[in-house]
Amino acid sequence: MKRYTLFFLLLFSATWMLQAQDCRSQIEDVDASKYAGYDIVTIFDSTNVVMEESGLSHVYVHKLYKVLTPAGGRDFNTVIMDYDPLSAYAEIREVKIYRRSGLMEKVDAPVLDYPAPAHMIYWGARQKMVNIGRLEPGDAVEVVTYKKGFTYALLQNEDPDAKYIPPMRGHFYDIVPFWSEQPVQEKVYQVSVLTSKNLRYAVYHGTLDAKQKQDANRTVYTFTKKDILPISVPAHTLANNDIQTKLLLSTAQSWEAKSMWFYGVNEDYGSFVPTDEVKAKVAELLKKAKSENDSISILTHWVADNMRYSGISMGEGEGFTLHKCEMNYTDRCGVCKDKAGLLIAMLRAAGFKAYAAMTMAGERIDDIPADQFNHCVTVVQRRDGNYQLLDPTWVPNLRELWSSAEQQQNYLMGLPKGAKLGLTPTSRAENHYVKMSAVTKLDQDGTLSGTVTVSAEGQSDQLVRRGIFSRRPADWKDNAERQFFALYPNAKLKSAKYTDNFTYLEHPVEITYKFSIPNYATIGDEEIVVTPFLAKGFFKYAMPEVGYDVSLEKRDYPFSDRCSRLVQLSETMTIPAGYTSVTMPKARSFKADAVSFDGGYKLETSKVVFYENVRLGKRVYEASDWPDYRQAVINQKFYMDTPVVLTK
């Protein structure tokens, strides 16, 4: 088998050299006017992959870039290759510069090896780099690289190549984006696999030129796309992999097989065996538990609040294999899989059936069972037999057990008998309300005084808390007052009362202000112009929708919000005596499947009542939902910008 693999490696290398001979003519054929506004164009981006029986793959990448502008020459000064030395071997094999003058230079600068930039997760990822110096418009760079291995670090054994074999041994899977942030004239992806592996593939959000050739006991698949141009999308559009062309490949035949493998690899390693110390801690924590839900909640929030999120390389157990309970409980430090693993062990110590699950935060998981995962969570089986998802990573100081910022998100449970790919349901907007009520009085001199209360639940509760409750309780009062003074610097704040953040599980957040604001209204000879306090956008950061760009009349792609949400505003403002005529903005109301709005004013005896109810029913919206979502935000901004006029 190794001889046969070597034959394919030599064949692909020969193909490589033939392509390299044609570089100069391809560089000269580039029509720069076609790429006006871009700094660099990729002339070709070719990848050849050869899979061995074990699943180990050899990846050869050959690229040719052309510099179009001085900015492109300035910024493209290094060739960088990312890899993880615990699971991949990487080489920058050749870098050539084709000068516009006609000269060709082979870059002889040393290949440097540095730790990759990292934040919060320090797993030893590295970068290989070659300095190519200053380039000018018309210059081109050819790069040839080689890599074998996999993205994740795995458990070690005696085979020197074992760490390069994918975690699901004997299988191959890949996610290939056929989109780019710079123009690409042609992208080719070719993979050679044993025919017996039954490779499955699918193309999403576009088409590729696909060819298949069988030779002896191998099948070679080739996928090509030409003229790839970047697309410009507005903020809050879904991830590129969810809207642009991508290729998924996998020799795994079902999600059920993947599920059983994920279950087995962690059970075999002993990831979730609770220690005596953990059993004692669980018994201590559950002394006051009165129900099944109490037990699950207490353990989930204990792990969420008592285990720091900080990923460091801990040797064995990286990647899909979760670290053991003893390490997680002792260190109280790790990433999502460590939090999930500790919670599983604690739930098992309490008598529950609990397992690990994988999900993809920020992107959809499509049907081909490739490794479309970036996050690990916990699943517990309730007494009624149903499974409940828990996420100790995303719920510190959050009153939920599963963060609804992860609704409409795919997941795969690792179960003994396997599981299908699941989708988290939408969470009712009422579960994530932000409610503000105010009773105010407007004086003849334009001073507004009164009381305003802000309360919130679910994801909105967390948004409000973030602005107030920092790590230091000594700062809470200043933070609460700062929210008020940020909008009204000249206000006189009589008091600011708020719930205790240390008891966040006992009740939703609530903050009450008593205030007066001099010169709040504009006073004329015969009229007063005023916008009620809550209409102006108090605690605006708890209403993220008002930050969306409503100048866009339509969207071409789906978009997302932080979470489903209900916004309710209510203010009763007593007006000065003698002002008998009131001109108020007209009421606005509509109701659609995903979004609804109802807002306006009512006039009662010497009082103006402002009300607004906004219901945003999903986290992920289709492009067709945009007109309704947009209209709800336009209505909110309308009341922010349109005052009430009182006339004598």
Sequence and secondary structure as in RCSB ss.txt:
>XXXX:A:sequence
MKRYTLFFLLLFSATWMLQAQDCRSQIEDVDASKYAGYDIVTIFDSTNVVMEESGLSHVYVHKLYKVLTPAGGRD
FNTVIMDYDPLSAYAEIREVKIYRRSGLMEKVDAPVLDYPAPAHMIYWGARQKMVNIGRLEPGDAVEVVTYKKGF
TYALLQNEDPDAKYIPPMRGHFYDIVPFWSEQPVQEKVYQVSVLTSKNLRYAVYHGTLDAKQKQDANRTVYTFTK
KDILPISVPAHTLANNDIQTKLLLSTAQSWEAKSMWFYGVNEDYGSFVPTDEVKAKVAELLKKAKSENDSISILT
HWVADNMRYSGISMGEGEGFTLHKCEMNYTDRCGVCKDKAGLLIAMLRAAGFKAYAAMTMAGERIDDIPADQFNH
CVTVVQRRDGNYQLLDPTWVPNLRELWSSAEQQQNYLMGLPKGAKLGLTPTSRAENHYVKMSAVTKLDQDGTLSG
TVTVSAEGQSDQLVRRGIFSRRPADWKDNAERQFFALYPNAKLKSAKYTDNFTYLEHPVEITYKFSIPNYATIGD
EEIVVTPFLAKGFFKYAMPEVGYDVSLEKRDYPFSDRCSRLVQLSETMTIPAGYTSVTMPKARSFKADAVSFDGG
YKLETSKVVFYENVRLGKRVYEASDWPDYRQAVINQKFYMDTPVVLTK
>XXXX:A:secstr
 HHHHHHHHHHHHHHHHHHHHTHHHHHHT  GGGGTT SEEEEEEEEEEEE TTS EEEEEEEEEEE SHHHHHH
  EEEEEE TTTEEEEEEEEEEE TTS EEE     EEEE   SSEES  EEEEEE     TT EEEEEEEEEE 
SS     S TTGGGS SSTT  EEEEE   SS EEEEEEEEEEEGGG  EEEEESS  EEEEEEETTEEEEEEEE
EEE      TTB  HHHHS EEEEES   HHHHHHHHHHHHHHHTTT   HHHHHHHHHHGGG  SHHHHHHHHH
HHHHHHSEE EE  STT TTS   HHHHHHH EE HHHHHHHHHHHHHHTT EEEEEEE TTS   SS S    E
EEEEEE TTS EEEE TTT TT S SS GGG S EEEE  TT    EE     GGGGEEEEEEEEEE TTS EEE
EEEEEE HHHHHHHHHHH  S GGGHHHHHHHHHHHH TT EEEEEEE  GGGTTTS EEEEEEEEETT SEE S
SEEEE  TGGG TTGGG GGGGS TT S  SS EE SS EEEEEEEEEE  TT  EEE    EEEE SSEEEEEE
EEEETTEEEEEEEEEE  SEE GGGHHHHHHHHHHHHHHHH  EEEE 
